[in-house]
């Protein structure tokens, strides 16, 4: 054991370290803006609470669970009353504490492992859970990490042959179910881990454990609701496949770059397999299997950076477990020291990348300043942009009305490539996009409109919004009611007369 490690056998030391990490993260979150995706979910959840219909009045290509989970947060904010952004941050921070507490409870069941090793693993779990999401705080991937971590630790107990009380198993399963279902792709991790436990233990009853049955029950109910009560979900999924993925999908080069760090962590886990403290090797196995499954889930999505978050988290915790296993030997040899150094390099890269992206970019200030200058009494706003960060969290912070059912105009590239020579929409979805956007502008008549200027956009994102909207006969009459004002960075500004 390395010098000083036995200090962590004391519960008060571990508690103080985790409390310090939590306080640092809380201070950072409340001083930082929320990411645009998460802020949009808060706004959309409020619309649903007001009676809007999902996939009709609120267009979202993703599965509905993320919005449903945001609805209680918005309802709580209205009841207090308070702005939903700090309420959401508070709820997520408390959820992380609950996850860490349950993780500590499950780690304590492994009495044969030295307490200092268990406490070091718990500190690693807490540090990565709190700081690895960084600017993606509140994304569904972050929520999944918090909800699924205790379930992964419970599967470690199953793999090691330890018994867990049914009540604790049901609680852990009930938390994990929305974590696995908040994105359908995450079910790969659930299936992979269960199969590993069943295969190693050679006991099919592990499929019928309480924590697995709870997840399967939620999966069946969720699928039934999506199929029978949300008919528009299928069409929105089609739009996502045809329009969203081609727009935001990463290149093979980008994906290869994002694979480098998870690959390094997997290699580190392979190098350390079977060495050091033997009782925690099953935990490393569970985490690596889950991490690889989450990695596959990221690839079958768009491949954006934050979608790799669950994989990075599981593999990073696995790396920390590997270090704990290796340093537990009284006098580790040269080979073990080399493995520890390799682990250390991988973890340093993870921590460095995480610390470099703790604060989301504030893209809403320029719009807020323009609103204050050009239309200080504005209640309704529309920003024609491909980035959700331009409009949100500004709309939520200022309690504005968003004059569209779409959070952003990512579909316009799809529209631009599906227009026939005479300028008429060639695809029924293009007609839907045009009718919906112009219809929303006519119905809500936003007080101020920002339109991304084609000459300032990236070459791949160039799109003339006004030219596209003029294909709708209603737009000319609408647009006669607006005056152009001084532009801001990258955007033209129009104010309703």
Secondary structure as the mmCIF struct_conf table of DSSP 4:
data_model
#
loop_
_struct_conf.conf_type_id
_struct_conf.id
_struct_conf.beg_label_comp_id
_struct_conf.beg_label_asym_id
_struct_conf.beg_label_seq_id
_struct_conf.end_label_comp_id
_struct_conf.end_label_asym_id
_struct_conf.end_label_seq_id
TURN_TY1_P TURN_TY1_P1 UNK A 3 UNK A 4
HELX_RH_3T_P HELX_RH_3T_P1 UNK A 5 UNK A 9
BEND BEND1 UNK A 10 UNK A 10
HELX_RH_AL_P HELX_RH_AL_P1 UNK A 11 UNK A 30
TURN_TY1_P TURN_TY1_P2 UNK A 31 UNK A 31
BEND BEND2 UNK A 32 UNK A 32
HELX_LH_PP_P HELX_LH_PP_P1 UNK A 33 UNK A 35
HELX_RH_AL_P HELX_RH_AL_P2 UNK A 36 UNK A 49
TURN_TY1_P TURN_TY1_P3 UNK A 50 UNK A 51
HELX_LH_PP_P HELX_LH_PP_P2 UNK A 52 UNK A 53
STRN STRN1 UNK A 54 UNK A 54
TURN_TY1_P TURN_TY1_P4 UNK A 55 UNK A 57
STRN STRN2 UNK A 58 UNK A 58
BEND BEND3 UNK A 61 UNK A 62
TURN_TY1_P TURN_TY1_P5 UNK A 64 UNK A 64
HELX_RH_AL_P HELX_RH_AL_P3 UNK A 65 UNK A 80
TURN_TY1_P TURN_TY1_P6 UNK A 81 UNK A 81
HELX_RH_AL_P HELX_RH_AL_P4 UNK A 84 UNK A 107
TURN_TY1_P TURN_TY1_P7 UNK A 108 UNK A 109
TURN_TY1_P TURN_TY1_P8 UNK A 111 UNK A 112
BEND BEND4 UNK A 113 UNK A 113
HELX_RH_AL_P HELX_RH_AL_P5 UNK A 115 UNK A 131
BEND BEND5 UNK A 132 UNK A 133
HELX_RH_3T_P HELX_RH_3T_P2 UNK A 134 UNK A 136
TURN_TY1_P TURN_TY1_P9 UNK A 137 UNK A 138
BEND BEND6 UNK A 139 UNK A 139
HELX_RH_AL_P HELX_RH_AL_P6 UNK A 140 UNK A 159
TURN_TY1_P TURN_TY1_P10 UNK A 160 UNK A 161
HELX_RH_AL_P HELX_RH_AL_P7 UNK A 166 UNK A 181
BEND BEND7 UNK A 182 UNK A 183
HELX_RH_3T_P HELX_RH_3T_P3 UNK A 184 UNK A 186
HELX_RH_AL_P HELX_RH_AL_P8 UNK A 187 UNK A 201
TURN_TY1_P TURN_TY1_P11 UNK A 202 UNK A 202
HELX_RH_3T_P HELX_RH_3T_P4 UNK A 204 UNK A 208
BEND BEND8 UNK A 209 UNK A 209
HELX_RH_AL_P HELX_RH_AL_P9 UNK A 210 UNK A 228
TURN_TY1_P TURN_TY1_P12 UNK A 229 UNK A 229
TURN_TY1_P TURN_TY1_P13 UNK A 231 UNK A 231
HELX_RH_AL_P HELX_RH_AL_P10 UNK A 232 UNK A 239
HELX_RH_PI_P HELX_RH_PI_P1 UNK A 240 UNK A 244
HELX_RH_AL_P HELX_RH_AL_P11 UNK A 245 UNK A 248
HELX_LH_PP_P HELX_LH_PP_P3 UNK A 249 UNK A 251
HELX_RH_AL_P HELX_RH_AL_P12 UNK A 252 UNK A 272
TURN_TY1_P TURN_TY1_P14 UNK A 273 UNK A 274
BEND BEND9 UNK A 276 UNK A 276
HELX_RH_3T_P HELX_RH_3T_P5 UNK A 278 UNK A 280
HELX_RH_AL_P HELX_RH_AL_P13 UNK A 281 UNK A 300
BEND BEND10 UNK A 301 UNK A 301
HELX_RH_3T_P HELX_RH_3T_P6 UNK A 305 UNK A 308
HELX_RH_AL_P HELX_RH_AL_P14 UNK A 309 UNK A 327
TURN_TY1_P TURN_TY1_P15 UNK A 328 UNK A 328
BEND BEND11 UNK A 329 UNK A 329
TURN_TY1_P TURN_TY1_P16 UNK A 330 UNK A 331
HELX_RH_AL_P HELX_RH_AL_P15 UNK A 334 UNK A 355
TURN_TY1_P TURN_TY1_P17 UNK A 356 UNK A 357
BEND BEND12 UNK A 359 UNK A 359
BEND BEND13 UNK A 364 UNK A 364
HELX_RH_AL_P HELX_RH_AL_P16 UNK A 365 UNK A 374
TURN_TY1_P TURN_TY1_P18 UNK A 376 UNK A 377
STRN STRN3 UNK A 380 UNK A 384
BEND BEND14 UNK A 386 UNK A 386
HELX_RH_AL_P HELX_RH_AL_P17 UNK A 388 UNK A 391
TURN_TY1_P TURN_TY1_P19 UNK A 392 UNK A 393
HELX_RH_AL_P HELX_RH_AL_P18 UNK A 394 UNK A 397
TURN_TY1_P TURN_TY1_P20 UNK A 398 UNK A 399
HELX_LH_PP_P HELX_LH_PP_P4 UNK A 400 UNK A 400
STRN STRN4 UNK A 401 UNK A 402
BEND BEND15 UNK A 403 UNK A 403
BEND BEND16 UNK A 405 UNK A 408
TURN_TY1_P TURN_TY1_P21 UNK A 410 UNK A 411
HELX_RH_AL_P HELX_RH_AL_P19 UNK A 412 UNK A 416
TURN_TY1_P TURN_TY1_P22 UNK A 417 UNK A 418
STRN STRN5 UNK A 419 UNK A 419
TURN_TY1_P TURN_TY1_P23 UNK A 421 UNK A 422
BEND BEND17 UNK A 423 UNK A 423
STRN STRN6 UNK A 425 UNK A 425
BEND BEND18 UNK A 427 UNK A 427
HELX_RH_AL_P HELX_RH_AL_P20 UNK A 428 UNK A 444
BEND BEND19 UNK A 447 UNK A 447
STRN STRN7 UNK A 448 UNK A 452
HELX_RH_3T_P HELX_RH_3T_P7 UNK A 454 UNK A 456
BEND BEND20 UNK A 457 UNK A 457
HELX_RH_3T_P HELX_RH_3T_P8 UNK A 459 UNK A 461
HELX_RH_AL_P HELX_RH_AL_P21 UNK A 465 UNK A 469
TURN_TY1_P TURN_TY1_P24 UNK A 470 UNK A 471
BEND BEND21 UNK A 472 UNK A 472
TURN_TY1_P TURN_TY1_P25 UNK A 473 UNK A 474
HELX_RH_AL_P HELX_RH_AL_P22 UNK A 475 UNK A 479
TURN_TY1_P TURN_TY1_P26 UNK A 480 UNK A 481
STRN STRN8 UNK A 482 UNK A 488
TURN_TY1_P TURN_TY1_P27 UNK A 489 UNK A 490
STRN STRN9 UNK A 491 UNK A 496
#
